[in-house]
Amino acid sequence: MINLVDVLDKNGNLTGKSVSLNEVQARGYWHAGVHALIFKNNREILIQKRTHEIIFHPDELDISVGGTVDSGEQPDQTMLREIKEEVGLSIPADKLMLISVTRYNHYWPSLKKKNRTIMYSYLVEIDESDIQLQVQPEEISWAKFISLGEAKKLIRKGRIKSLGKIEPTYAYYKSLISAMESYILKS
């Protein structure tokens, strides 16, 4: 079964058209996506290593969990589904904190794919007692929590020898970390 994706205009409005994700990327249609920075109340951040089979950024680290919003789904529903699928955590909806909605527009010449996404970015704070990670082996090699300091170093340097190389979306990751730190200061 092929999941369909709603095609959006550049402002995030539904166009009434739904197509496969492959068609969305081949034609460069706008669509909705989600990302979440998951952190423990002790400020440790979840990172994951992507598998070598995944299309975008194989064998690289990611400090967010995310995916594409399926046709008819709302971004918060997708976020909860993706967190469960990718790392095995069942998160209550009230734990999702929407921090931004932005446009991501990138062309991958080697893959002949255009990724034009209206991105819904979330923070998710979890209690240490909530943690039983179970990764989705088709997408993720491993996942674990690292300290805030290690996460900042990883973003600053692009890699940590013991962990690996991070996806080159440093400004985006910095914005997620900054939002997390602001949230912690207000709490």
C-alpha positions, 0 to 999 in steps of 0.5 A: 500500500502506497501512502498518499501525501497532500500537496500544499501550496507554498503557504501551506494550504491544501490544493486538493491533490494527493499523490505518493511521496515519490511523486511529491519529491520528483515534481517538487510539490510542497507538502507537510512534514514534522520534526521533534527534539525529544529531551529528558527533564535532566536536559539529555537529548535524544539522538539517532543514527540513520541506517545506510539504506535510508535515502536522505543522509544515510549513516548520519546522526539526527537530533530530531525524530520526524517524517512526512504528514500522510494525506488526511493527517494533522501534523500533531497526529503525524508527530505522535505516530513518527515518535512511536514508529521511529523510537518506540515511545508512546507520547501523550498529545499534551507533551507536544509543544509546537515551536515553529512552522517553517519552509524547507526547500532543498534539491538533491541533484544526485537523487533528482529529488526536491524536498519542499516541506512546510515543517512543523517543529516540536519539543517533547519533554519526557520523564526519565521513567518514560524511556524504553527506546525501540528503534525502527530498523528500516530507518534507524541503526540506534538511538540514545540520549546524550548531554546538552553539552555533547549535542551542542559540540556535535552541532558545532563540530559536525561530528564526534568521533565516538558517535559519528557525523551529524546531518548538515542542518546546523542552523535548524538544530541550533534553533531546536536547542535554543527553543529547548533551553528557552523552555527550560528557563521558563519552567 
